[in-house]
Every structure is written in C-alpha cells, then in structure tokens.
Amino acid sequence: IQELLRVMRTIDDRIVHELNTTIPTASFVGKVDAGQTCKELYESLMDAHTNRERIIKNCISQTSAVVKTLKEEREKGQEDGALLKQLRKEQTKV
C-alpha cells in the first residue's frame, strides 16, 4: 500500500511543475484556455485525493478487521508469542 500511495502522490509532489505547464506564458495566452486547463488540473487533483482517501480508508478497515480477529483469538486463550507479535504489528499499521 505504501508504494501505491507513493505513486498516487506524484501529482501532489509535482504541483509546481504542473502549474508551470498549465498556466500559459504571455506568448501563449491567446492559444490556451487557462481556465479550462486549470479546471482540468483541479479535477485531476481532486480525483487523486479522492482515490487516495478511498484506498487509505479501505486499508484501515481491512487492518482493523484483522486486529479484531487477532484480539478475539487472544481472548479465547490462544495467547502465544507469534499471535501477540502479529497483533502488535497490525495495531501499529492501523
């Protein structure tokens, strides 16, 4: 998931470059619709943020389910070192 999030942050990390290529210079003002290109940039940013938020929430949900399952196993008396280690790892991930 970390790699996926890193890839999804590319547009945020390159925002200065994106703005420089989106907003036309004085020589291109008449040839490019700055309003439309800015709108497209905004929409792509919002899409990226929405997708990233969805993936993060999905990861939290899945990891929380694993934590719940591990806690239930621990409460049933199945305590062992590996179980506790896995539980702590998943709790840290959340």
C-alpha positions as CSV (number, residue, x, y, z in Angstrom):
1,I,0.0,0.0,0.0
2,Q,2.9,2.4,0.7
3,E,4.2,2.0,-2.8
4,L,0.7,2.6,-4.2
5,L,0.3,5.8,-2.1
6,R,3.7,7.0,-3.2
7,V,2.7,6.6,-6.9
8,M,-0.6,8.4,-6.2
9,R,1.2,11.3,-4.6
10,T,3.1,12.1,-7.8
11,I,0.7,14.8,-8.9
12,D,1.0,16.5,-5.5
13,D,4.7,16.2,-5.4
14,R,4.9,17.8,-8.9
15,I,2.4,20.5,-8.4
16,V,4.8,23.4,-9.1
17,H,5.7,21.7,-12.4
18,E,2.0,21.1,-13.2
19,L,1.1,24.7,-12.5
20,N,4.0,25.9,-14.6
21,T,2.9,23.8,-17.6
22,T,-0.8,24.6,-17.1
23,I,-0.8,28.3,-16.8
24,P,0.2,29.8,-20.2
25,T,3.0,32.3,-20.5
26,A,2.4,35.7,-22.1
27,S,3.2,34.4,-25.5
28,F,0.6,31.6,-25.3
29,V,-2.2,33.4,-23.5
30,G,-4.4,33.6,-26.7
31,K,-3.7,30.0,-27.7
32,V,-4.5,28.2,-24.5
33,D,-7.7,28.4,-22.4
34,A,-6.1,28.9,-19.0
35,G,-9.5,28.5,-17.2
36,Q,-10.1,25.1,-18.8
37,T,-6.6,23.8,-18.2
38,C,-6.7,24.9,-14.5
39,K,-10.1,23.3,-14.2
40,E,-8.7,20.0,-15.6
41,L,-5.7,20.2,-13.2
42,Y,-8.1,20.8,-10.3
43,E,-10.3,17.9,-11.3
44,S,-7.2,15.6,-11.6
45,L,-6.0,16.7,-8.1
46,M,-9.5,16.1,-6.6
47,D,-9.7,12.6,-8.3
48,A,-6.2,11.7,-7.0
49,H,-7.2,12.9,-3.4
50,T,-10.5,11.0,-3.5
51,N,-8.8,7.8,-4.7
52,R,-6.1,8.1,-2.2
53,E,-8.6,8.6,0.6
54,R,-10.6,5.6,-0.5
55,I,-7.6,3.4,-0.5
56,I,-6.4,4.6,2.9
57,K,-9.9,4.0,4.4
58,N,-10.1,0.6,2.8
59,C,-6.7,-0.3,4.3
60,I,-7.7,0.9,7.7
61,S,-10.9,-1.1,7.5
62,Q,-9.2,-4.3,6.5
63,T,-6.4,-3.9,9.1
64,S,-9.0,-3.2,11.8
65,A,-10.8,-6.4,10.9
66,V,-7.6,-8.4,11.3
67,V,-6.9,-6.7,14.6
68,K,-10.4,-7.6,15.8
69,T,-9.9,-11.2,14.7
70,L,-6.5,-11.4,16.5
71,K,-7.9,-9.9,19.7
72,E,-10.7,-12.5,19.6
73,E,-8.2,-15.3,19.3
74,R,-6.2,-13.8,22.2
75,E,-9.3,-13.6,24.4
76,K,-10.1,-17.3,23.6
77,G,-6.9,-18.2,25.4
78,Q,-4.8,-18.8,22.3
79,E,-2.0,-16.5,23.5
80,D,1.3,-17.2,22.1
81,G,4.3,-15.1,21.2
82,A,3.6,-15.1,17.4
83,L,-0.1,-14.1,17.9
84,L,0.9,-11.2,20.2
85,K,3.6,-10.1,17.8
86,Q,1.2,-10.2,14.8
87,L,-1.5,-8.3,16.9
88,R,1.0,-5.5,17.7
89,K,2.2,-5.3,14.1
90,E,-1.4,-4.9,12.9
91,Q,-2.2,-2.4,15.6
92,T,0.8,-0.3,14.6
93,K,-0.3,-0.5,11.0
94,V,-3.7,1.0,11.9
